[in-house]
Amino acid sequence: MSGIEASCWKCGGIQKDILLPLSRTEECQHCGTDLHVCRMCRFYDTSVNNACREPVAELVSDKTRANFCGYLELRTDAGQGGANDSSAATEGLNDLFGLDGTPGDEPKSLDDLFGSKD
């Protein structure tokens, strides 16, 4: 029986043949960190209350340690940025302010950014 592949939330290493449901004691095949953690779940979202989009899940204070949450749904791209990656937000801000993201492209003053009051 073959499992799925997912990337570790901590080191990004590809985990081969993970069986679902994910065991609470499952560890990364590369760095040994716990995998049954909030950071590996599709409901994990730092922009919402308790960093969890599952409305009935109990609070888990340490999102990087193994827990007993029964709502965990494995995110296969947890170590690759995914939904919480700041690069999309940075790119959006660069587009908004007409910047190309290269070093030295940032405005030097508020007048450079918003125009002078002349």
C-alpha positions in Angstrom: 0.0 0.0 0.0 1.4 3.3 -1.1 1.1 6.6 0.9 1.3 10.2 -0.2 4.2 12.7 -0.3 4.3 15.9 1.7 7.0 18.4 2.6 8.0 18.9 6.3 6.9 22.2 7.8 10.3 22.7 9.4 13.0 21.6 7.0 11.0 21.3 3.8 12.2 17.7 3.2 9.9 15.5 1.1 8.2 12.8 3.2 7.6 9.7 1.1 4.8 7.2 1.6 3.0 9.0 4.5 -0.1 7.0 5.5 -3.3 8.8 6.3 -4.7 9.5 8.8 -1.4 10.9 10.0 -0.3 9.2 13.2 0.3 11.5 16.2 3.8 10.0 16.5 4.8 10.6 12.9 8.2 12.3 12.5 10.0 13.9 9.6 12.2 11.4 7.7 14.9 14.0 7.5 15.0 16.2 10.6 13.0 14.1 13.1 10.5 16.9 13.9 6.8 16.1 14.7 4.5 16.0 11.7 1.1 15.8 13.4 1.2 19.5 14.2 -1.0 22.5 13.3 1.7 23.8 10.9 1.0 20.7 8.7 -2.7 21.2 8.6 -4.8 22.8 5.8 -6.8 24.7 8.5 -3.6 26.4 9.9 -3.8 30.2 9.2 -2.1 32.8 11.2 -4.5 35.5 10.1 -7.4 34.1 12.0 -8.2 33.6 15.7 -6.1 30.8 17.3 -4.4 30.4 13.9 -7.0 27.8 12.9 -9.8 28.0 10.4 -11.6 24.9 11.8 -14.4 26.5 13.9 -14.9 23.7 16.4 -11.3 22.6 17.0 -9.9 23.1 20.5 -7.1 25.5 21.1 -3.6 24.1 20.6 -1.1 26.5 22.2 2.1 25.2 20.5 1.5 24.8 16.8 4.8 23.1 16.2 4.4 20.1 18.6 2.5 16.9 18.2 -1.1 17.2 19.3 -4.3 15.2 19.5 -6.4 17.3 17.2 -8.9 15.1 15.3 -9.5 17.8 12.6 -6.0 17.7 11.1 -6.1 17.5 7.3 -2.6 17.2 6.0 -1.2 20.0 3.8 1.3 18.5 1.4 3.0 21.8 0.7 3.6 22.9 4.3 7.3 23.3 3.9 7.0 25.3 0.6 5.4 28.5 1.9 1.8 27.8 0.9 -1.0 30.0 2.0 1.0 31.8 4.7 3.9 32.8 2.5 4.7 36.5 2.7 6.1 36.7 -0.8 2.6 37.0 -2.4 1.9 39.9 0.0 5.2 41.6 -0.8 4.6 41.2 -4.5 1.2 42.8 -4.1 2.6 45.8 -2.2 5.3 46.3 -4.8 2.7 46.3 -7.5 0.6 48.8 -5.6 3.4 51.2 -5.1 5.0 50.7 -8.5 8.2 49.1 -7.2 10.0 46.3 -8.9 11.4 44.7 -5.8 15.0 45.2 -6.5 17.3 46.7 -3.8 17.5 50.5 -4.0 14.0 50.7 -5.7 12.3 51.7 -2.5 11.2 55.3 -2.1 13.6 57.5 -0.1 10.8 59.7 1.5 7.1 60.1 1.7 7.2 62.7 -1.1 8.8 60.1 -3.4 6.1 57.7 -2.6 3.0 59.9 -2.6 4.2 62.9 -4.6 5.1 66.4 -3.3 2.5 68.9 -2.1 3.5 71.5 -4.8 
